Amino acid sequence: MVENKNAEQLKTKLTFDDQVIKKIAGITTNQVDGIISLDGNVFTELTDRLTPGSDSTKGIAADVGEQQVALKLEATIEYGKNATQIFREVLSKVRQALTEMTGLTLVEFELHINDVKTRAEMKNENSAKE
């Protein structure tokens, strides 16, 4: 009698919650010079006022498949900075981070600039919230 060592095959699968992908993208994007903040919609802004702490996934929409990711980010950039350069750097760094940390491929990426502010404006707004 021949023993079949392959009779029991191990099936495995690694998946990621959308929040994990959004968090990776958010942390990475916030490290790019010229990004002042990632911004959400009106509902997100209201939620932020009611809950303590900062949400690194604010302003990010993710569509996560088994092997691919699509991202849309809403951001405020610093006045005087080159938006095209910021876009290229965010895209490059987010793509690299996702590949290295998850093995997923970024197949669609959108960075929507919804405001331009000086650092002084952001500092004043943050002081007013406290």
C-alpha positions in Angstrom: 0.0 0.0 0.0 1.3 3.5 -1.0 0.8 6.3 1.4 -0.4 9.5 -0.3 1.4 12.4 1.4 -0.5 14.9 -0.6 -3.9 13.7 0.5 -4.2 16.6 2.9 -3.7 19.9 1.1 -3.5 23.1 3.0 -5.6 25.9 1.6 -4.5 29.3 2.7 -5.7 32.9 2.0 -4.5 36.3 3.1 -7.0 39.1 3.0 -7.0 42.7 4.2 -9.8 44.8 5.6 -10.4 48.1 3.7 -9.5 50.0 6.9 -6.0 48.4 6.9 -5.3 49.5 3.3 -6.7 53.0 4.1 -4.5 53.3 7.1 -1.4 52.3 5.2 -2.2 54.9 2.5 -3.1 57.6 5.1 0.1 57.2 7.2 2.2 57.1 4.0 0.6 60.1 2.4 0.9 62.2 5.6 4.6 61.7 5.5 4.9 63.5 2.1 6.1 67.1 2.2 3.4 69.4 1.0 0.4 67.4 2.3 -1.1 69.4 5.1 -4.0 67.0 5.8 -6.2 64.3 4.4 -9.8 65.5 4.5 -13.1 63.8 4.6 -16.6 64.8 3.6 -19.0 66.8 5.8 -20.0 63.6 7.7 -16.4 62.8 8.5 -15.7 66.4 9.6 -18.6 66.3 12.0 -17.6 62.9 13.4 -14.1 64.3 14.0 -15.5 67.1 16.1 -17.4 64.6 18.2 -14.7 62.0 18.8 -11.2 62.5 20.2 -8.0 61.7 18.4 -7.1 61.8 14.7 -8.2 59.3 12.1 -5.5 58.3 9.7 -8.1 56.9 7.3 -10.0 60.2 7.0 -10.4 61.3 3.4 -9.5 58.0 1.9 -11.8 55.6 -0.1 -10.5 52.1 -0.9 -11.7 49.3 -3.0 -9.8 46.2 -2.0 -9.8 43.0 -4.0 -7.9 39.7 -3.6 -4.8 41.0 -5.5 -5.6 44.6 -6.4 -6.4 47.9 -4.7 -8.0 51.2 -6.0 -7.6 54.3 -3.9 -9.1 57.8 -3.9 -7.7 60.4 -1.5 -9.0 63.9 -0.6 -6.2 66.3 0.5 -5.3 69.8 1.4 -1.8 70.8 0.2 0.5 73.6 1.3 0.3 76.8 -0.6 3.2 77.3 -2.9 4.0 73.6 -3.3 3.9 71.9 -6.7 0.7 69.8 -6.8 2.0 67.6 -9.6 5.2 66.8 -7.7 3.2 66.0 -4.5 0.9 63.7 -6.6 3.8 61.8 -8.0 5.5 61.4 -4.6 2.3 60.2 -2.9 1.6 57.8 -5.7 5.1 56.3 -5.6 5.3 56.0 -1.8 1.7 54.6 -1.4 2.3 52.1 -4.2 5.6 51.0 -2.6 4.1 50.7 0.9 1.1 48.7 -0.3 3.3 46.3 -2.3 5.8 45.8 0.5 3.3 45.4 3.4 0.5 43.5 1.6 1.7 42.3 -1.7 -1.3 43.9 -3.3 -1.1 45.8 -6.6 -2.3 49.4 -6.8 -4.3 49.5 -10.1 -6.2 52.9 -9.7 -5.1 56.0 -7.8 -6.7 59.4 -7.5 -5.6 62.3 -5.4 -8.2 65.1 -5.3 -6.8 68.4 -4.0 -9.8 70.1 -2.3 -8.0 73.0 -0.7 -4.7 74.9 -0.5 -3.6 76.4 2.8 -0.6 78.0 4.4 0.9 76.3 7.4 -0.2 79.4 9.4 -3.8 78.9 8.4 -3.7 75.2 9.5 -2.1 76.1 12.8 -4.7 78.8 13.5 -7.5 76.3 12.6 -6.1 73.6 14.8 -5.7 76.1 17.7 -9.3 77.2 17.3 -10.5 73.5 17.6 -8.7 73.1 21.0 
